[in-house]
Amino acid sequence: MIIIRRSPFTGKLNTLDLPVTTEQLEARKAGALVQDAFPHLDADQREFLITGLAPGEWELMLPPLAD
């Protein structure tokens, strides 16, 4: 299913084709934890559903701290 979310960092609309169902999206909307509604998705995909950040966007916006 094509999912579109707006990035809170850039304001850009990000699109991902995720293997989710309408029923799973409804469960999440009703309050299910993202890891319970979508146990088959990886961390980047779940983050996208929660925040709208595309995979890799965290690293661009928040680079690792120097030692």
N, C-alpha and C positions, 0 to 999 in steps of 0.2 A: 504494500500500500504506500502511496506517495504521501509523505508527511512534510508539511511546511511549517517552519518556526522562524521567528525573527530573533537574530542575535542581539543580546543585550549590550554587547561590546561595540558592534559595528552598525547595528540597525539594519543590516542586510538580511533579506529573506533567504534562509537556507532550506534546501530540499534534500530529503533522503528517501530512498525506496526501502522500507523496512518490512520484514516478514511479520506483520501484526494483523490482528483481526479487529473488526468493529467491536466485537464483544470485549476484547482486551482493552481497547481504548475506552469503552464505557466503564469497565471496572476501575480503571485508573481515574477517570473523571469522577466516579462515585467515592473515591478515597482510598483505593487499594494502593499499597506501596508499589513503586515502579518495579522493584525486583520480584515482587509477587505476581504482578500483572504480566510482566514480560521476562520470565526467567531465562529464556533462550537468547536474549539480546546481550551483547557485550557492554562493557562500561561506557564506551563512547556513544553507543546507540541510545542507551538509557539516559545519559547526560543530555543528549540532543532532545529527547522527549521532555525532560524536566525543564531545561533552560533555553533551548534553542541554539546552543553552541554546537557548531559543526565539529566533527572529529579533527583534532589538531589545533583548534582555535584557542584553547586554553594556553597551549605552549607559545603561540604567537603573541598573546596578550600579556601573559605572565611568565616570562622566561625564568629559568632556574636561577636561584640565588648563587652568587659567587662564594667560593669557600674563603 
